[in-house]
Amino acid sequence: MSTALIVGISGQDGAYLARFLISKGYQVIGTSRDKEMSTFDNLVRLGIKDDVSLCSMDASDFRSVITTLKRYRPREVYNLAGQSSVGMSFDYPIETFNSILIGTTTILECIRVLDYETRFYNAGSGEVFGSTPSPANESTSFRPLSPYATAKAAANFAVANYRDAYGMFACSGILFNHESPLRPRRFVTSKIVDALKRISRGSREKINLGNIDITRDWGWAPDYVEAMWLMLQNPTPMDFVIATGKSHSLRDFLDTSFGKYSLDWSRHVHIDSNLFRPLDIEVSLADPTLVREKLQWRSKIGFCEMIERLIGEEF
């Protein structure tokens, strides 16, 4: 039985990846900064909490990481930890950098020191490219527009450096937006869907939103964790852009989601200038050709079906 360590298992991607790996017969170890304080609600919602071994680990602390690696000797390590909100990163840039860049580098260094031939996956982000009116691929230059994206770009370079300098099997999945009912309510898709359900039952509330003309390459999170796993089964460590290859605006998201209830979203949405970010990506679009050709992966769930699943809370 292969052992996989998921750093940051309590988040959306960590929970879905755990479920996927369990279905593949893995022994799954999941970490949290303090497992006694975390409820692991997402694992509970997926019905897999009892199938995962949980432990406390601080990804930015060398001793904590190396102790965990020695204890479990995982064949694969998936680093999904770190501050995950672009908006919050403008308010907490130092915390964002520490949790993403220092955590990633610490895990890499521990794997290098132990020399277990562990394969390492790092959760990158399409945010590193900035606006991409021309679809971004693995050769596109980074132009991050937020502290979050800057930290992710730095972590991506750290992974590549360890791969090239030390011959480690280390790679980054540059994932564009991917959603599910497990998303925290601070994410705009969850914010809209939650309010929409209440409005459909008679609530007269307004949804406060920022720029609704931004476009994003949106996908379905459970599809994307399969791509993470495939990257570590590839004979050669490589970075891949993971996306649908199609972009939709937040206005499109409102049209489609409110349309499911035959409601006019313009009567229920308030554009709040305070929610506009200091810098924001106007267009986010990816070219996932390489992952299709090398790993035979493609996103299965389209934009409209993704919204239906969000509303129906399909996991």
C-alpha positions in Angstrom: 0.0 0.0 0.0 1.4 3.4 -1.0 1.4 6.2 1.6 0.6 9.7 0.7 1.0 12.7 3.0 -1.4 15.6 2.4 -0.3 18.9 3.9 -3.3 21.0 4.5 -5.9 18.2 4.3 -8.7 20.3 5.9 -9.2 22.5 2.8 -11.3 21.9 -0.3 -8.6 20.3 -2.4 -7.1 18.4 0.5 -10.4 16.7 1.3 -11.1 15.8 -2.3 -7.6 14.5 -2.9 -7.9 12.4 0.2 -11.1 10.8 -1.1 -9.5 10.2 -4.5 -6.4 8.6 -3.0 -8.4 6.4 -0.7 -10.3 5.1 -3.7 -6.9 4.2 -5.2 -6.0 2.2 -2.2 -3.5 4.6 -0.6 -2.9 5.0 3.1 -3.6 8.7 3.5 -2.0 10.8 6.2 -3.3 14.3 6.7 -1.8 17.2 8.5 -3.1 20.3 10.2 -1.3 22.8 12.4 -3.2 21.5 15.4 -5.3 18.4 14.7 -6.9 18.6 18.2 -8.3 22.0 17.4 -9.4 21.3 13.8 -12.8 19.8 13.2 -11.9 18.6 9.7 -15.4 19.4 8.5 -14.7 18.8 4.9 -13.5 15.2 5.6 -16.7 14.7 7.6 -18.9 16.0 4.8 -17.2 13.6 2.4 -17.6 10.8 4.9 -13.9 9.9 5.0 -12.6 11.3 8.2 -12.3 7.8 9.8 -10.3 6.6 6.8 -7.5 9.1 7.2 -4.7 9.2 9.8 -4.4 12.8 11.1 -1.4 14.5 12.7 -0.3 17.9 13.8 2.4 19.5 11.6 3.6 23.1 11.0 4.8 23.2 7.4 7.0 26.2 8.2 8.8 24.5 11.1 11.7 22.2 10.0 11.6 20.0 13.1 7.9 19.5 12.8 8.1 18.5 9.1 11.1 16.2 9.4 9.6 14.4 12.3 6.4 13.7 10.4 8.3 12.5 7.3 10.5 10.2 9.4 7.4 8.8 11.1 5.4 7.9 7.9 8.0 7.8 5.1 5.4 8.8 2.5 6.0 7.9 -1.2 4.1 11.0 -2.2 3.7 14.4 -0.5 1.1 16.9 -1.6 1.6 20.4 -0.3 -1.8 22.1 -0.4 -1.3 24.2 2.7 -1.1 28.0 3.0 -3.3 31.1 3.0 -5.6 30.6 0.0 -7.6 33.9 -0.4 -6.4 36.4 -2.9 -8.4 39.2 -1.3 -7.1 38.4 2.2 -3.5 38.5 1.0 -3.7 42.3 0.4 -4.5 42.6 4.1 -2.1 40.0 5.4 0.8 39.9 2.9 3.5 38.7 5.4 1.3 35.9 6.7 0.6 34.9 3.1 4.3 34.8 2.1 5.2 32.8 5.2 2.5 30.2 4.9 3.1 29.7 1.1 6.8 30.2 0.4 8.4 29.3 3.7 6.1 26.2 4.1 6.9 25.0 0.6 10.7 25.5 0.9 10.8 23.8 4.4 9.1 20.7 3.1 11.4 20.6 0.1 14.5 20.9 2.2 13.3 18.1 4.6 12.7 15.8 1.7 16.1 16.6 0.3 17.9 16.0 3.7 16.1 12.7 4.3 16.6 11.5 0.7 13.6 9.1 0.8 13.0 9.5 -3.0 9.7 11.0 -2.1 7.7 12.6 -4.9 6.5 16.1 -4.1 3.5 18.0 -5.5 3.1 21.7 -4.9 -0.2 23.6 -5.3 0.5 26.4 -7.6 -2.1 28.9 -9.0 -3.1 30.5 -12.3 -3.0 33.8 -10.4 0.8 33.9 -11.0 0.2 34.9 -14.7 -1.8 38.0 -13.9 -4.3 38.9 -16.7 -4.2 36.4 -19.6 -6.2 37.7 -22.6 -4.1 35.2 -24.6 -4.4 31.8 -22.9 -1.5 31.1 -20.5 0.5 27.9 -20.7 3.6 26.5 -19.1 5.9 28.9 -21.0 4.0 32.1 -20.2 5.9 34.6 -18.0 4.7 35.2 -14.5 3.1 38.7 -13.8 1.5 38.3 -10.3 -0.9 41.1 -9.3 -1.4 40.2 -5.6 0.7 39.2 -2.6 -0.9 35.7 -2.9 0.1 35.4 -6.5 3.6 36.7 -5.8 4.0 34.1 -3.0 2.8 31.3 -5.3 5.2 32.4 -8.1 8.1 32.4 -5.6 7.1 28.9 -4.4 6.9 27.7 -8.0 10.5 28.9 -8.6 11.6 27.2 -5.4 10.1 23.9 -6.6 11.8 24.2 -10.0 15.1 25.0 -8.3 15.0 22.0 -6.0 14.1 19.8 -9.0 17.0 21.1 -11.2 19.7 21.6 -8.5 19.1 18.4 -6.5 17.4 16.0 -9.0 14.3 15.8 -6.8 10.9 14.6 -8.2 9.2 17.9 -7.4 6.6 19.7 -9.5 3.9 22.3 -9.3 0.3 22.1 -10.6 -0.6 25.6 -11.8 -4.3 25.3 -11.1 -6.8 27.9 -12.4 -10.0 28.5 -10.4 -11.8 25.4 -9.4 -14.9 25.3 -7.2 -17.1 23.0 -5.1 -19.6 23.1 -2.2 -16.5 22.8 0.1 -15.3 26.3 -0.7 -15.2 28.6 2.3 -17.9 31.3 2.2 -15.4 34.1 1.7 -15.0 32.8 -1.9 -17.3 34.7 -4.3 -18.9 31.6 -5.9 -19.9 30.2 -2.5 -21.0 33.7 -1.4 -23.3 34.0 -4.4 -24.8 30.5 -4.2 -25.5 30.7 -0.5 -27.3 34.0 -0.8 -29.1 32.8 -3.9 -30.7 29.9 -2.0 -31.9 32.2 0.7 -33.3 34.7 -1.9 -35.1 31.8 -3.7 -36.9 31.1 -0.4 -38.0 34.7 0.0 -35.1 36.6 1.5 -34.8 40.2 0.4 -31.1 40.5 1.0 -28.6 42.1 -1.3 -25.4 40.4 -2.3 -22.5 42.9 -2.1 -20.0 42.2 -4.9 -17.0 44.0 -6.5 -16.1 43.9 -10.1 -18.5 41.5 -11.9 -16.9 41.9 -15.3 -13.8 39.9 -14.4 -13.5 36.6 -16.3 -12.1 33.3 -14.9 -11.3 29.9 -16.2 -13.6 28.0 -13.7 -13.5 24.2 -13.2 -14.8 21.6 -10.9 -12.5 20.8 -7.9 -12.9 17.0 -7.8 -11.6 16.9 -11.4 -8.5 18.8 -10.6 -7.2 16.5 -7.8 -6.9 13.7 -10.3 -4.5 15.9 -12.2 -2.4 16.3 -9.1 -2.1 12.5 -8.7 -1.3 12.0 -12.4 1.5 14.5 -12.1 3.2 12.3 -9.5 2.7 9.2 -11.6 4.4 10.8 -14.6 7.9 9.3 -15.3 9.4 12.8 -15.4 8.7 15.7 -12.9 7.1 18.5 -14.8 5.0 21.6 -14.0 1.5 21.6 -15.6 -1.2 24.2 -16.1 -4.5 22.7 -15.0 -7.6 24.3 -16.3 -10.7 24.0 -18.6 -9.4 26.2 -21.4 -12.7 28.2 -21.3 -13.4 31.5 -19.5 -16.6 33.0 -18.2 -17.3 36.3 -16.4 -18.7 36.7 -13.0 -21.7 38.3 -14.7 -22.1 35.0 -16.6 -22.0 33.2 -13.3 -24.8 35.4 -12.0 -26.8 35.0 -15.1 -26.6 31.2 -15.0 -27.1 30.7 -11.3 -30.0 33.1 -10.9 -31.4 31.7 -14.1 -31.8 28.3 -12.4 -34.5 30.0 -10.3 -35.9 32.3 -13.0 -34.7 35.3 -11.0 -33.2 38.6 -12.2 -29.9 38.9 -10.4 -29.7 42.7 -11.0 -32.5 43.1 -8.4 -30.5 41.3 -5.7 -26.9 42.4 -6.3 -25.2 45.6 -5.0 -21.9 46.6 -6.6 -19.7 47.8 -3.7 -16.7 49.8 -4.7 -15.0 48.9 -1.4 -14.8 45.3 -2.6 -12.7 46.1 -5.7 -9.2 44.9 -5.2 -6.2 47.3 -5.4 -5.1 45.2 -8.4 -7.2 42.5 -10.1 -7.0 40.1 -13.0 -9.4 41.2 -15.7 -9.1 38.1 -17.8 -8.0 34.6 -16.7 -7.8 32.0 -19.4 -5.5 29.0 -19.7 -4.2 26.6 -22.3 -4.2 23.1 -20.8 -2.9 21.4 -24.0 0.2 20.0 -22.3 -1.6 18.1 -19.5 -4.1 16.7 -22.1 -1.2 15.4 -24.3 1.2 14.2 -21.6 -1.2 12.9 -18.9 -4.4 12.4 -20.9 -6.3 14.6 -18.4 -9.1 17.0 -19.1 -11.8 18.7 -17.1 -15.0 16.7 -17.3 -17.5 19.2 -15.8 -18.3 22.3 -17.7 -19.4 25.7 -16.5 -23.1 25.2 -16.4 -22.9 21.8 -14.8 -20.5 23.1 -12.2 -23.0 25.7 -11.2 -25.8 23.1 -11.0 -23.6 21.0 -8.7 -22.8 24.0 -6.5 -26.5 24.7 -6.1 -27.3 21.1 -5.5 -24.3 20.6 -3.2 -23.1 17.6 -5.1 -19.7 16.5 -3.7 
